[in-house]
Amino acid sequence: MTAMLEISHLSLDVSGKRILDDVSLCVEKGRTLALIGESGSGKSTTALSILGLFPNNSRIDEHSTIALEGRALPIDD
């Protein structure tokens, strides 16, 4: 199957604190992925990052990539 969404090595610092650390996932077409975890574990921040909605004072690691249907999404901070 072809990846609909692929995140590789997503790391995000906000105000100097690491919020996401090396998040990678792949969602294939026709499949569903659930993110589960404790409160504050980064589920919402990961979802918002896919949409390009990064918090103020954030810095995305230069090795982070987010691709939708094979096209890289801009993740400039």
N, C-alpha and C positions, 0 to 999 in steps of 0.2 A: 504494500500500500504506500501511497504518497503522504508525506507529512503535510498536514494543514497548518499546524503551528509548531515551531521549533524554537526553543530557548536554549542557549548554550552559555554556560559560565557567567550567568547574570549575577553581578556583585554590585551592591549599591551602598554608598556611605551617605549619611545625612548628618550634617553638622559634626563631621569627624567620627561618627559612630557607625560601625558596620551593621546595616539593617538586613541586607540579603547577602549571603556568602555562597557563591558558586552554584547557583540554582540552574539546573538543566532539566528539560522535559521535552517530550515530543508527543503531539496529539495527531494521530492519523485520521484521514478523512473517514467519516462514518463512525468514529469512536468518541467516547466521552471520557473525560479525565476529571477526577475530583481531588481537590486539594484539601487535606484535613490536617489539623494540628491544634496545638494549644493557642490560647489567646496571645497575640503578640509574636507569633512564630513567623509571620511574613506572608500569609495567604493573600490578604487584601493588597499589600504592597506589590506582590508579584502580579496580581491581576491588573492593578493600576499601571504598572510598568509596561505591560503589554499594550495598553492604550496610550502610552506616552505621557501619562500623568504622574510625573515625578515630584516628590515633595520639594519645597524650597530648600536651598542650601544643600542640594544633593550632588553627588558625583558618581557617575557610572564608570565601572572599570573598563578600560580600553579593550579588553578581550571579550566583553559581553556582546552577544548578538541575539536578536529576536527576528525571526523570519515568519512571514505569513504566506502560505502557498509558494514557498521558495524565494520570495522577495524580501530582502532585508528591510526592516522597519527602522526609521531614524530613532536613535536613542541618545541624541545629543542633549547634554544638560544645559 
